[in-house]
Each structure stands twice: as structure tokens, then as C-alpha cells.
Amino acid sequence: MPITSVSYTHLQNWDISQVRPEQIPADYAPPQRVAELAKQYSCPTIAYTYSEPVIFAEFLMDVADAGHEAGIRSVAVSNGYMQDEALKAAYGKMDAVKIDLKAFTESYYSCLLYTSKYFLPSAIAYVLFAALSSLYNIFGADGRGVQVYLLAPVRMLDVVLAKNLMSLAIIATQVGLTWVIICVLARAPVPAAMQISTALWTVFVVAMNLAIGTMRSIQAPRHFVPGQGRHLRASPTNRSSALLVFAVLFGSILLQVPVAIASSYFRLPWLALWVFGPLAVAAVSAYALMLSSAERLILANRDVFAEELCKA
């Protein structure tokens, strides 16, 4: 447990506040002993400072009771970051409480306190935005090789599934590495509720884009040569399609913003779980439904494949 309840970047006593208790040499003193020492050295007040008092709230209350029995007052210096119940229970026994403000606006405090929590979904969203675009044209680089798929004694469903599994392996590797890096480098542990909701949101975004992207790859394939995309002029239809792709990608990724705001505003850390859980199930179901009709869709679009992918 850290000595402070919040990880700040500009604490005055950073050398002791960002470490664990066992890393600091200290001797245990029972509450009665603390009160006796204060009276022995004629200290009129016991101050709970340098480390956040709410961290040791139970000990604080016991020392305050022992001090009051000996006629010694208690004061606390706190960051004020606690629930109402803890505030009333612990600081109700104090003769004075000083709150050290780190900022004067709620928005700055939100940024200060929730950096580690929201950095995980933000980083995952950044990774997904770049990785998911490849799902919208899975046959594009095959060119005339797509004729092999159509003529070979293999189901097109297996071809689609193999391409999707390869894409998923790459995306899972990128997301997994990002997840580990964020959790290791975060100044404070990422809450379990945030990790679970981010995982469900990731499943929802990937599955939804996988379903829509595969569908578009079948119905509107576009031949491209890697490394030469910048020299090709896009038709109005392709430009409209690209805008649709961007809207789906951007919209699905930004969906977490209003949910995060509502979760913070109503103080419901598990709200995102109830939102993204059903969405993830629905997205996976939609992808499974798309796979069941992939063979039929490809056969119905053979002419599109021949015209777009097999042209010189």
C-alpha cells in the first residue's frame, strides 16, 4: 500500500509518498504509547501529516482517542480524497483538518487523479485505430490470386476465417503488449473495473469491425499493390466507402468516451461492464452470423471479384 492514496507527479515529499511502507525503516508504536510520548515531551497536539492520514484511518482514530484521554489534541493534513463515510469516521475525531489542494478546478483534478485509469483504454484505442483498418479489404493484396480461391477445392468460408484469424493474431499481439506496458509503467494500479470494461470494449470493437470489414471486403473489394497506394486516384464511390469505414472505426472507438463520463459522473465504476458486456456478445454474434453466410455472399459477388481484383 503506498503512503499516499493518489499518485501525484509534483509532491513535495515525493521520496516517501511514492514507496511502500516496508521500504521505509520505522518502528511500531501502539496508540497509547504515541499519546504518552506526546505528553512526555509536552506536545499539545499530535499531527498526522507527510503520509496521507486516510491510509491508516483506523490507527489514526485510535491514536486520537488515546490523545484526547490524555488532553492532547489531534490535527490532520490530508488531500481530501476519500468517501463521505471515511471522512466522517476518521476526521470526526480530529480537532482540526487541513486540506492541501492540488488544483482549483474539477477538470484538472480529474486529469490528475485518473491518468493511470484512462490511459489504458486510450492506448488500446490508439492501437486499434491503426490495426482495424486492415480488416476492411482482406482480399485487396491478393489480386489475380483470388481466382485460386474460387477454383480450388476449398471453401471460401475457410479462406475468410484463415485471413481473419491471422488479423486477430496480429491485433491480439499488439493489444496484449500495449496492455502489459501500460500496467507495468502506470504510476498507480489500473482498477479491475477499468481493465474488465476495457477488455469487453475491445472485444466489441474488434468483433464489430471484423464483421463489417469482412462484409465490405466481400461486397466491395479493391485491388491494391502494397507501397503504391499513394499513386492511385480514388473514385467518388471509393472515397464514400472510405468515409464510411472511418466513421465506423472512429465511432466504435469513441463510444467509450460517453460511457466513461457517465461512469465517473454517477460514481458507477462497473457501469461500463453492463454497457460493453451485452455489446460484446452482440458483436460476436453478428460476426458469427456473417461467417455463416460468407460462402453465399462470395459466390453472389464473383463478378465483382473478377472485375476489381483480377484487373491489370
Buried (B, 14 or more C-beta within 10 A) or exposed (E): EBBBBBBBEEBEEEEBBBEEEEEEEEEEEEBBEBBBEBBEEEBEEBBBEEBBBBBBBEBBBBBBBBBBEEEBBBBBBBBBBBEEEEBEBBBEBBBEBEEEEBEEEEEEBBEBBBBBBBBBBBBBBEBBBEBBBBBBBBBBEBBEEBBEBBEEEEEBBEBBBEBBEEBBEEBEEBBEEBBEEBEEEBEBEBBEBBBBBBBBBBBBBBBBBBBBBBBBBBEBBBBBEEEEEEEEEEEEEEEEBBEBBEEBBEEBBEBBEEBBEEBBEEEEBEBBBBBBBEBBBEBBEBBEEBBEEBBEBBEEBEEBBBEBBBEE
